[in-house]
Amino acid sequence: MEKKNISQAHWWKGARGEWYVVAQIALMALVLLGPRNFPGWLLWRSPWNLVSAIAGGMIILAGLALFIAAIMRLGSNLTPVPYPKEGGSLVETGPYRFVRHPIYCAVLLTAFGWAFLVHGWLTLGYAIIMLVFFDIKSRREEEWLKAKFPGYREYQKRVRKLIPFVY
């Protein structure tokens, strides 16, 4: 019996990280559509609601700009799953000079910006859960990247993972 390689495995088995994508979509839906506050929780009050709405909008715009830049820089290397694309190359330029996972960073910026825009304490909690999720997902993805690209370990030493210059 012939053994299939990982790129030919059925998606529902999750060999290329498909279940991470399913969980990511669920978390994104929770951030956008989930309850924003528990009844009785302290609401954001003036002047903080205006300040947080403006800051949230600006953070969302920064996240969207980073998302577009990261996707454009990846080009044909873009794949919906964390497993590296067959025949792909390691991208270290553009936003990838500042953060190893700029798409995850962009989604996080957008999630936190949305929480500030909608004044949602629960939404802020969902964004924090998303940060933990992306940390876990990126660890698995980086194991695959190290196996595929010999220069990835050096890249890891130079560039932060999820938050430019911080983490």
LINWO-V368925 format. One record per residue. N is the residue number from 1. RES is the residue in one small letter. PSI is psi in degrees with one decimal (999 if undefined). Layout:
# LINWO-V368925
n=N res=RES psi=PSI
n=N res=RES psi=PSI
This chain:
# LINWO-V368925
n=1 res=m psi=129.9
n=2 res=e psi=132.4
n=3 res=k psi=130.2
n=4 res=k psi=145.7
n=5 res=n psi=171.1
n=6 res=i psi=-31.4
n=7 res=s psi=-15.9
n=8 res=q psi=-0.3
n=9 res=a psi=150.9
n=10 res=h psi=140.1
n=11 res=w psi=-36.0
n=12 res=w psi=-12.1
n=13 res=k psi=-15.7
n=14 res=g psi=23.5
n=15 res=a psi=-25.1
n=16 res=r psi=13.5
n=17 res=g psi=22.7
n=18 res=e psi=-35.0
n=19 res=w psi=-25.6
n=20 res=y psi=-39.0
n=21 res=v psi=-42.0
n=22 res=v psi=-46.6
n=23 res=a psi=-39.0
n=24 res=q psi=-43.4
n=25 res=i psi=-41.4
n=26 res=a psi=-43.0
n=27 res=l psi=-40.1
n=28 res=m psi=-40.6
n=29 res=a psi=-39.4
n=30 res=l psi=-44.1
n=31 res=v psi=-46.9
n=32 res=l psi=-38.2
n=33 res=l psi=-10.6
n=34 res=g psi=167.6
n=35 res=p psi=141.9
n=36 res=r psi=-30.6
n=37 res=n psi=152.5
n=38 res=f psi=143.9
n=39 res=p psi=135.5
n=40 res=g psi=-9.2
n=41 res=w psi=153.2
n=42 res=l psi=124.9
n=43 res=l psi=156.7
n=44 res=w psi=128.8
n=45 res=r psi=161.7
n=46 res=s psi=145.5
n=47 res=p psi=0.6
n=48 res=w psi=-30.5
n=49 res=n psi=-37.5
n=50 res=l psi=-45.2
n=51 res=v psi=-46.0
n=52 res=s psi=-34.1
n=53 res=a psi=-43.7
n=54 res=i psi=-47.2
n=55 res=a psi=-42.7
n=56 res=g psi=-44.3
n=57 res=g psi=-40.9
n=58 res=m psi=-38.9
n=59 res=i psi=-39.9
n=60 res=i psi=-45.7
n=61 res=l psi=-41.0
n=62 res=a psi=-42.0
n=63 res=g psi=-43.7
n=64 res=l psi=-40.0
n=65 res=a psi=-43.8
n=66 res=l psi=-41.3
n=67 res=f psi=-48.6
n=68 res=i psi=-45.2
n=69 res=a psi=-41.8
n=70 res=a psi=-42.9
n=71 res=i psi=-42.8
n=72 res=m psi=-39.1
n=73 res=r psi=-36.0
n=74 res=l psi=-37.4
n=75 res=g psi=-125.9
n=76 res=s psi=-7.7
n=77 res=n psi=-11.2
n=78 res=l psi=132.1
n=79 res=t psi=146.1
n=80 res=p psi=-16.9
n=81 res=v psi=158.1
n=82 res=p psi=-15.2
n=83 res=y psi=131.8
n=84 res=p psi=144.2
n=85 res=k psi=140.0
n=86 res=e psi=133.2
n=87 res=g psi=7.3
n=88 res=g psi=168.9
n=89 res=s psi=158.3
n=90 res=l psi=124.2
n=91 res=v psi=124.1
n=92 res=e psi=12.8
n=93 res=t psi=174.6
n=94 res=g psi=-139.2
n=95 res=p psi=-18.1
n=96 res=y psi=-8.2
n=97 res=r psi=-25.9
n=98 res=f psi=-25.4
n=99 res=v psi=135.6
n=100 res=r psi=-27.4
n=101 res=h psi=70.6
n=102 res=p psi=-25.8
n=103 res=i psi=-42.7
n=104 res=y psi=-42.4
n=105 res=c psi=-42.2
n=106 res=a psi=-42.5
n=107 res=v psi=-40.0
n=108 res=l psi=-44.3
n=109 res=l psi=-45.4
n=110 res=t psi=-41.1
n=111 res=a psi=-46.2
n=112 res=f psi=-39.7
n=113 res=g psi=-41.4
n=114 res=w psi=-41.7
n=115 res=a psi=-42.8
n=116 res=f psi=-38.0
n=117 res=l psi=-41.5
n=118 res=v psi=1.2
n=119 res=h psi=44.3
n=120 res=g psi=114.4
n=121 res=w psi=-43.9
n=122 res=l psi=-39.0
n=123 res=t psi=-39.2
n=124 res=l psi=-40.1
n=125 res=g psi=-40.9
n=126 res=y psi=-39.4
n=127 res=a psi=-37.4
n=128 res=i psi=-41.4
n=129 res=i psi=-40.0
n=130 res=m psi=-37.8
n=131 res=l psi=-45.8
n=132 res=v psi=-42.9
n=133 res=f psi=-47.3
n=134 res=f psi=-30.9
n=135 res=d psi=-44.9
n=136 res=i psi=-47.0
n=137 res=k psi=-43.0
n=138 res=s psi=-30.3
n=139 res=r psi=-44.6
n=140 res=r psi=-44.4
n=141 res=e psi=-39.8
n=142 res=e psi=-27.3
n=143 res=e psi=-43.4
n=144 res=w psi=-40.0
n=145 res=l psi=-39.9
n=146 res=k psi=-37.3
n=147 res=a psi=-31.7
n=148 res=k psi=-38.1
n=149 res=f psi=113.2
n=150 res=p psi=-29.1
n=151 res=g psi=1.6
n=152 res=y psi=-35.6
n=153 res=r psi=-41.3
n=154 res=e psi=-39.9
n=155 res=y psi=-41.5
n=156 res=q psi=-36.4
n=157 res=k psi=-30.4
n=158 res=r psi=-31.6
n=159 res=v psi=136.2
n=160 res=r psi=158.8
n=161 res=k psi=-58.3
n=162 res=l psi=-28.9
n=163 res=i psi=113.3
n=164 res=p psi=133.3
n=165 res=f psi=-1.3
n=166 res=v psi=-61.6
n=167 res=y psi=999
